């Protein structure tokens, strides 16, 4: 956690909640992307991102009692918000979401990429949610093992081992071009 974050958090805890906007600006894209990947729906991701930041500002007073890292605390709120969302809602899919192809794109390339992405999503859907979260946070969110361990409440070594084993499993079960897609997605 940076000195700037510590200063902002302390200001917020003293009642200057306007400073929370600085933290919001620093984390909005990361939290949105994290939630979007878990929901695959833009409007839902926007709503849940908003709820995450609302919960964070509402509970800023409690930060620091058990947590060391603001990012880990915020991602844990996001993760719990997504879990709550799925517990309280019925799974429905909007057909419009599946046919969202821009007319200016090369449809064959777009179709091939969508097939590869669907293969990645299918594989990730089949593994334990904890392993999936580690892969998402490590590769797409660029989080450190320490941050991931804080979010999941596991020790850093366990997170490293789980990530390594999951990547090895992926190498066995997926074509190389799909693995490359995962790493550059």
C-alpha positions in Angstrom: 0.0 0.0 0.0 1.4 3.4 -0.9 1.8 6.3 1.4 -0.7 8.2 -0.7 -3.3 5.5 -0.1 -2.6 5.5 3.6 -3.0 9.2 3.8 -6.3 9.2 1.8 -7.8 6.3 3.9 -6.9 8.1 7.1 -8.6 11.3 5.8 -11.7 9.3 4.9 -11.8 7.7 8.3 -11.7 11.2 9.8 -14.7 12.2 7.8 -13.3 13.7 4.6 -15.1 11.2 2.3 -14.5 13.4 -0.7 -10.9 12.1 -0.8 -12.4 8.6 -1.5 -12.7 9.8 -5.1 -9.0 9.5 -5.5 -9.1 5.8 -4.5 -12.1 5.3 -6.8 -10.1 6.8 -9.7 -7.2 4.5 -9.0 -9.2 1.3 -8.7 -12.4 1.7 -10.9 -11.0 0.0 -14.0 -9.5 -2.9 -12.1 -12.6 -3.6 -10.1 -14.9 -3.2 -13.1 -12.8 -5.6 -15.2 -12.7 -8.1 -12.3 -16.4 -8.0 -12.0 -17.1 -8.0 -15.7 -15.1 -11.1 -16.2 -17.2 -12.9 -13.6 -20.5 -11.7 -15.0 -19.9 -11.2 -18.7 -22.5 -8.5 -18.8 -21.7 -4.8 -19.0 -24.7 -3.4 -17.1 -24.4 -6.0 -14.3 -20.7 -5.3 -14.0 -21.4 -1.5 -13.8 -24.1 -2.0 -11.1 -21.9 -4.4 -9.1 -18.9 -2.1 -9.4 -21.0 0.8 -8.1 -22.2 -1.4 -5.2 -18.7 -2.4 -4.4 -17.5 1.2 -4.1 -20.6 2.2 -2.2 -19.9 -0.6 0.3 -16.2 0.4 0.5 -16.9 4.1 1.3 -19.7 3.1 3.7 -17.3 0.7 5.6 -14.0 2.7 5.3 -14.0 3.0 9.1 -13.5 -0.7 9.4 -10.5 -0.8 7.1 -7.2 -1.5 8.8 -8.5 -3.4 11.7 -7.7 -6.8 10.1 -6.6 -5.9 6.6 -3.1 -4.6 5.6 -3.8 -3.9 1.9 -6.5 -1.6 0.5 -6.5 -3.4 -2.9 -7.1 -6.8 -1.2 -9.9 -5.3 1.0 -11.6 -3.7 -2.1 -11.3 -6.9 -4.2 -12.7 -8.9 -1.4 -15.7 -6.6 -1.3 -16.1 -6.9 -5.1 -15.8 -10.7 -4.9 -18.4 -10.9 -2.1 -20.7 -8.5 -4.1 -20.6 -10.8 -7.1 -21.3 -13.9 -4.9 -24.3 -12.1 -3.3 -25.5 -11.1 -6.8 -25.5 -14.7 -8.0 -27.1 -16.0 -4.8 -30.0 -13.5 -5.1 -30.6 -13.6 -8.8 -31.8 -16.2 -11.3 -29.4 -17.0 -14.1 -30.8 -15.5 -17.3 -29.0 -14.6 -20.5 -29.8 -11.7 -22.8 -29.6 -13.0 -26.3 -28.4 -9.6 -27.4 -25.2 -10.1 -25.5 -24.3 -13.1 -27.6 -24.8 -11.4 -31.0 -22.8 -8.2 -30.2 -20.6 -8.3 -33.3 -19.5 -5.0 -34.8 -20.3 -4.8 -38.5 -16.9 -3.2 -39.3 -15.0 -6.2 -38.0 -13.6 -9.1 -40.0 -16.3 -11.6 -39.0 -14.2 -14.7 -39.6 -11.4 -13.5 -37.3 -14.0 -12.3 -34.8 -15.7 -15.7 -34.9 -12.4 -17.5 -34.4 -11.4 -15.3 -31.5 -14.9 -15.7 -29.9 -14.5 -19.5 -30.2 -11.2 -19.4 -28.5 -12.5 -17.1 -25.8 -15.5 -19.5 -25.3 -13.1 -22.4 -25.0 -11.1 -20.5 -22.3 -14.3 -19.6 -20.4 -15.5 -23.2 -20.7 -12.2 -24.5 -19.3 -12.2 -21.9 -16.5 -15.8 -22.7 -15.7 -14.9 -26.3 -15.1 -12.2 -25.7 -12.5 -12.7 -24.8 -8.9 -13.8 -21.2 -8.4 -10.8 -20.5 -6.2 -8.4 -21.6 -8.8 -10.3 -19.6 -11.4 -10.1 -16.5 -9.3 -6.4 -16.9 -8.8 -5.8 -17.2 -12.5 -8.0 -14.1 -13.2 -6.4 -12.0 -10.5 -2.9 -13.0 -11.4 -3.0 -12.8 -15.2 -5.8 -10.3 -16.1 -5.7 -8.1 -13.0 -1.9 -8.3 -12.7 -2.1 -8.7 -8.9 0.8 -10.0 -6.9 0.6 -13.3 -5.0 0.6 -11.4 -1.8 -2.5 -9.4 -2.8 -4.3 -12.5 -4.0 -3.5 -14.3 -0.7 -4.9 -11.4 1.2 -8.2 -11.4 -0.8 -8.6 -15.2 -0.5 -7.4 -15.5 3.1 -4.7 -18.0 2.1 -1.0 -18.0 2.6 1.1 -16.7 -0.3 2.9 -20.0 -0.9 -0.4 -21.8 -1.3 -1.6 -19.3 -3.9 1.7 -19.7 -5.9 1.3 -23.5 -5.9 -2.4 -23.3 -6.9 -1.6 -20.9 -9.7 1.3 -23.0 -11.0 -0.7 -26.3 -10.9 -3.6 -24.6 -12.7 -1.4 -23.3 -15.5 0.2 -26.8 -15.8 -3.3 -28.3 -16.1 -4.3 -25.7 -18.7 -1.2 -26.5 -20.8 -2.2 -30.2 -20.8 -5.9 -29.6 -21.7 -5.8 -26.6 -24.0 -4.2 -25.9 -27.4 -1.2 -23.6 -27.3 -2.9 -20.8 -29.2 -5.7 -20.7 -26.6 -3.1 -20.6 -23.8 -1.4 -17.7 -25.5 -4.8 -16.0 -25.8 -5.2 -16.4 -22.0 -1.9 -14.7 -21.4 -2.5 -11.8 -23.7 -6.3 -11.4 -23.3 
